[in-house]
């Protein structure tokens, strides 16, 4: 492939060889290092390809071998330029297009991230911006190994990260999970205690490691100690002779109050689409949009939908050129009056969504005291809920006392 490109760049010709001493002609070509390719018989003659530079060396060989050589075809850039030498603008345009393609191919115009679940693309793109990775940068400025290591260190939930360049694209592949280092970190947590994340009443305490500081029924405030990471070691007389520091581990359930409020009006304005639509296109180069003249005012009220497509020449050759399709859908604003049953159904649906959201956070509903008040404009659901949740957080032990040596108490 490299040799073929070199031949096109330097130029090559197809020649017809006639005479009675073909063997001597070929031997002399080999002796002088002249390369012929695709040598084939053509009636009583032979035809082959030879590059332009070597063709000039054939004059002496033809004379010595008593053969005759004529050119039947010409290929490559030099002959193309000669053929269109009078059309300079045309040649300059081709050269400029070729230079532009080379320039475009040396930049990154598309960044794709796949495999991320816990982090959104926007969060990862924010990190990439801080790391100096952006659309339009030179590909030579990207160190894929360094970039992958940086992402893995910044986002600890990613167990594996790989970055690769394909054409004008930067592809970032991630896999989420717990790495061996993270498992060791969980097993070897530093000494710490558990404190209340919210105020409330302790429902239950089940400690696996550490010393409970509260009991069921105790009232606690936010930040109060629940389970201490300091375990006292006592002697036979009951005196504390030493202390052991551990990472407290416990299941603590706290009951607290949760205010609830929801309002659903009887009269609402809803959109009814008429079916009338108009479409316009917008060209965007990089971050700069170029709007085409279009006016949607004749539709009256409308919703505008936008669809952005990035142009590309091949699967991995993206360009900094975008086409944005704008679709305007006309609608009429219609006033609708809801029935009491509809309003009540909406209030119940809202409460179910609220309770589902609590359950996803590990919160359980203990008592429901929500009441509905009706007026001329709306129905209002208000009340106080009693909920049980594991409202605890870990805090490091700041002051560690030295463990006393055994020989002082022996």
N, C-alpha and C positions, 0 to 999 in steps of 0.2 A: 504493500500500500504506500509506503514511504517512497519507494523507487518510482512508482507510477506518478505520484504528485510531483516529484523532482523532474521527471520527463516532461510533464505538462507545463511546468514553470519555465524550463529551459528550451522546450520545443523539440519535436522529433518528426521524422519523415518516413514515408514508406517508399522503398526503392524497388525497381525491377532490374534484375541482373541478367544480361544475355551474353553469350559467347561460348567458347569450347573449353575453358579452363576454370570451371566452378571450384574444383578442389583447391587449386592454387590460390584463387581469390579468397576462399574461406580460411586457408592456412595463413595467408598474409594478414588477414584481419585479426586472427587469434594472436599472431606473433606481435602485432602492434597494439594489442589490448583494445581493439575495437569490438564493442558488444553489438551483436545482431540478435533480434528475438522475433519469434513467430516466423521462422524461415519455412517457406512452403513452395512447392512447385507450382508454376502457373503456365501451363502449356509447355513450350520449349524453353522457358525461362524460369527464374526463381524470384520470389518476392520476400522481403523482410523489412523490419523496422530498425531504424538506427537514429540515435539522437543527433541533433543539429551540429554539435561540436565535432563528433566523430565523422559526420558526413564530409566535412571539409578535408579530412585526412585520406579520403578514398581516391583522390586524384592520382597519386603515385601508385597505389595498389592496382587501380584499373589499368594503368599503362603497363605495369610489369606482368599482369595476369592476362593481358589481351582480352579483356572483357569490356562490356559497356554497361553503364548504370544511368538510369533515368528516375526522376522523382514522380511518383503517381499520387501521393497524398501528403498534405502538410497538417500538422497538429501542434497545439500548444499555444502558450501566451504570446511569444514573439510574433507568430504568424497572425494571431488574432489582432494584435495591436497594429501590425502592418496593413492588414486588410481594412481596418477602420481608422487609419491614420488621419483621414480628412474629417472625421467626425469626433473632434476632440471633446466636445461637451458630453457626447455619449460615453466616451472612455472615462472621462473624469467622473461621471455619474456612477459608472460601474465600480471604479476604484473607491469612491466615497462610500458606496453601499457595502463594499467588501470590508473597508476599514471600520465602518459602523458595526457590522456584524462581529468583527473581532473584538471591538470595544465592549459590546453588549455581552458577549460570551465570557468576558473576564470579570463580570460583576454578578452579584446575587440579587435576583429579582423576585424570588419566591421562597418563603420559609414555611415549612410544614412540620407540625408536631403531632405525633400519634402515640397512643398508649397511656396518656395521662387521664386519670379519673378524679383524683382528689383535688387537683389544681386545674384551674381554667387556662385556656390559651392566653388570655389577657394577662394573667399573673406571670406566666412564663415569659411572654413577650416583654413585660416590664423589666424582668431580670436581664433578658438579652440586651435591651436598650442600655441598661446600666453597665453591662459588660462590653459595650461598644459594638454589638452585633445588630445590624439593621439592613433594611432593604436598600439596594443600590451600592453597597460597599464592595471593595475589591475582594475577589475570592482568595487572593494571596494573603489577605489580612486575617484569615480564619484559621486557627489551629484547632482542628476537630477534637484531638485528644484532650487538649487543655480546656476546651469549651465543655466537653462531656463531663470532665472531672469537676469543673466549677458548678455545673447544674446539679450533679450528684451530691456535692457538699452543701449546696444551698438548700435544696429540697431533700430533706432527710427521708421522706417517705418513698423516694425513688430508689429501688434496689439496683437498677441497672440503667445506664444511659449511654447512647451511642449517637455520634453526629457524623454525617457524611455529605460530601458535595457531589451532586449529579447535575451536569450541565450548568444551568443558572439557578439551581435550587439548592437550598440547605435543608437537609432532612434530619430531624431530631427524633430518635426513637427512645421511648422510656418504658420501663416496667416497674410497677409498684409492688411493694411487699416489704417484709421485714428481713433485713440482712443479718448475717451472723454476728456482726458487730453490735447491731441494735439489740439482738437477743441477749448478748452478754451484758450490754448496758442495763437492760431491764433486770437481769438477775443480780447485777452488782450495783444497785442504786446506792447513792451516798446516804448516810443517816439523815432521816427526815421525820417530820410529824405530819398529822392530818388536822386541818382546821376547818371550821364551818365556812362554806362559801355563801350561805344565806342565813338570815335569822329565822328561828322557828323552834319547834319542840322535837326533841329526840324521840323517835319511835322505837328504834332497835339499834344495838351495837354488837357486831360480831367481829372480834379482832383476831387476825391470824398472826400478826407480828406487832409488837409494841404494847404499851400500857394504856388501857382505856381511861380517859379523864372525865367521862360523862356516863350517865346511865339513862335508860328509857324513862321518859317523863321530864327530863331536865330541859329548861329553857336555855337557848344559846343565842348569842349575837354573832353577826358576821365577823369572822376572824378568831372566834373562841377556839381553844384547844379541844379537840375531840379524842385523838389517840396520840400519845406521846411516843417518840422514838427513843426515849431514854428508859432503860430497864434497870432498876436498882438491884444490886446484889447484896444480900444481908447475911450476917453470920448467925450462929445459934441463938445469940441473945436478941436478935431482931434489929441490930444496928446495921446501917448501910456502910459497907466496906468498899464498895466499888460500883461502877455503873457501866452498863453495856449500851452501845449506840447502834440502833438498827434502823432500817427503812420501814416505817410503820405501814401496815397493810390491814385494811379492815373494810367491812361493809357497814356503813352508817346511813340510816334512813332518817331524814328530817321532814317533819310535817310543817307546812307553812301556808300562808294565805296567798291567793292569786286573784287579783281583780279582773273582772270581765265586763266588756262593754261592746255592744253592737247595735247599729241602727239601720233599719231598712225603710226607705220612703215608699209611700203609696203611689205617688206620681213620678214617673221617670220619662226621660226623652230617649228614645231608641232610634238607631239608624236603620233605615230600610233602603237597600241598594236598588237603584232603578234599572241596572243592567247596562247603562251607558258607560263606555270606557274610552279613554284616549291614551296613546302610547307615544313616548318621546325617547330619544337616545342622547346620551351624554358621553363625550370622550374625555378620558382622564389620563394624563401622562405623569407618572409618579404620584405625587400628592396634589397636583394642580389640575382641577377640573376645567373643561371647556364646554360650556352648555350650548346646545343647539337651540335656536329660537323656537319656542313652543309656548303656547298660552292655554291654560286649563280653565280660565275664568268662565268660559261659556258653559262649563258643567255645573256651575253653582257651587254647592258644597260637595267635597270629594275627599277621599282618602288616597294618599300617594304611596304606592308600593315601589320599592327600589330593589334591583337585582344587579349585582356587580360580577362581571366576568373578566378574568385576566387573559390576555392574548398570549399565544405561544406558537412557536414554529414546529416544535417536536414535543415528545412526552416530557422531556426534562429541560427544554429550552424555552423558558418563560421570558416575556418581555415586560418592560415597565409601561405597558400600554393596557388600559382598561376600557371596557365598554359598560356603561351603566344604563340599564333599561328602566325607565320610569313609567309606571302604569297608574293612571288616575281613574278611580272608580267613583262615580257620582252616587250620592245618597240623599234621602230626604229625612229630616229630623221629625219624628212622629211622637206625640205625647201619648203615653200609655198609662192607664190606671190599673193598678194591681188589686186583686181581691184580697180579703183578709186571709184566706187559705194560702194564697201564693206568698204573701208576706211571711206568714208563719212557717211555711216550708223553707223559705230562704234563711230565716233565722236559725232553724234547726240545722240546715246544711252548713251554715257558717260555724255553728258550735261544734259540729262533728269534725270539721276541718281543723278548728282550734284544738280540740281534744286529741286528734290524730297527731298533730304537731308536737303536743306535749309527750305523747307516748314514744315518739321517735327519739325524744331526748331522755327517755328513761323515767319520765314523771308519770305517776299513777294518781287518778282522781279518787279522793276519799269521800268528799261531800260536795254536793252541788246545791247552791242556794241562789240560782239565777232566776229572776222574775222578769216578766214582760209587761211593759207599760204601753198603753195605746193612746194616741192622740189623733188629731185630724190629719196631720201630715205624714206621720210615720209610726213605726213600732220600735220600741227601744228595749233591748235585753241587757239588764245590768245585774250584778251580784258579786258575791265573793265565793271563791272555790277553796276548799281545803285539799291540798295535794301532798303526796309523799314522793320525795326524790332523794337520790344520793348526792346531796349538795355538799360535797367535801372537796378540798384542794390540798395539795402537798406543799409543805414549806420546809426549807432546809434548817437544820440545827445550827444556830450561829455560835453558841458558846458550848464547847465540849470540855468536860472535866477529865483530867488525866486519871486513868484507871490505876488504883493503888496497888503496889506490889504485894504478893501473897506473904512474903517473908516478914512484913511488918505486923502481921496479924497471926503469926504462927506461934 
